[in-house]
Amino acid sequence: MSKEAVFVVKIGNKEVEINEKTLSVLREYLKTPMGLDELAQKLGLESWEEAYEFLKAVPAWILWMPPSLWRNASRWILEKQEGSK
């Protein structure tokens, strides 16, 4: 049975899961003229302030990772963490 790593970013009381869908929205935000209001709407956040806090909390290496590589990268990270225990 294969384990899946789940990465979340906490914004106040909310948790936003980092997955392929979230990465697709982030890549769209980085590459197109999208405002923070629209980003908040697509991520299910309440306001542009939450979207701004989310962007500040996400590590840069995650922001620039292609969504198609996310599944393999998250498995690799999980294996590394289990191997160091």
Contacts in CASP RR format, 6 or more apart in sequence:
PFRMAT RR
TARGET T0000
AUTHOR 0000-0000-0000
METHOD contacts of the structure
MODEL  1
MSKEAVFVVKIGNKEVEINEKTLSVLREYLKTPMGLDELAQKLGLESWEE
AYEFLKAVPAWILWMPPSLWRNASRWILEKQEGSK
2 75 0 8 1.000
3 78 0 8 1.000
4 74 0 8 1.000
4 75 0 8 1.000
4 78 0 8 1.000
5 74 0 8 1.000
5 75 0 8 1.000
5 77 0 8 1.000
5 78 0 8 1.000
6 17 0 8 1.000
7 17 0 8 1.000
7 18 0 8 1.000
7 62 0 8 1.000
7 74 0 8 1.000
8 15 0 8 1.000
8 16 0 8 1.000
8 17 0 8 1.000
8 18 0 8 1.000
9 15 0 8 1.000
9 16 0 8 1.000
9 18 0 8 1.000
9 54 0 8 1.000
9 57 0 8 1.000
9 58 0 8 1.000
10 57 0 8 1.000
11 45 0 8 1.000
11 50 0 8 1.000
11 53 0 8 1.000
11 54 0 8 1.000
11 57 0 8 1.000
12 50 0 8 1.000
12 53 0 8 1.000
14 45 0 8 1.000
14 50 0 8 1.000
16 22 0 8 1.000
16 43 0 8 1.000
16 45 0 8 1.000
16 54 0 8 1.000
18 58 0 8 1.000
18 62 0 8 1.000
18 70 0 8 1.000
19 70 0 8 1.000
20 67 0 8 1.000
20 68 0 8 1.000
20 70 0 8 1.000
20 71 0 8 1.000
21 67 0 8 1.000
22 43 0 8 1.000
23 62 0 8 1.000
23 65 0 8 1.000
23 66 0 8 1.000
23 67 0 8 1.000
23 70 0 8 1.000
24 67 0 8 1.000
25 39 0 8 1.000
25 42 0 8 1.000
25 43 0 8 1.000
26 58 0 8 1.000
26 62 0 8 1.000
26 63 0 8 1.000
27 66 0 8 1.000
27 67 0 8 1.000
28 34 0 8 1.000
28 42 0 8 1.000
29 35 0 8 1.000
29 39 0 8 1.000
30 63 0 8 1.000
30 64 0 8 1.000
35 48 0 8 1.000
36 48 0 8 1.000
36 51 0 8 1.000
36 52 0 8 1.000
37 47 0 8 1.000
37 48 0 8 1.000
37 51 0 8 1.000
39 45 0 8 1.000
39 48 0 8 1.000
39 51 0 8 1.000
39 55 0 8 1.000
40 46 0 8 1.000
40 47 0 8 1.000
40 48 0 8 1.000
40 50 0 8 1.000
40 51 0 8 1.000
43 51 0 8 1.000
43 54 0 8 1.000
45 51 0 8 1.000
45 54 0 8 1.000
55 63 0 8 1.000
65 73 0 8 1.000
END
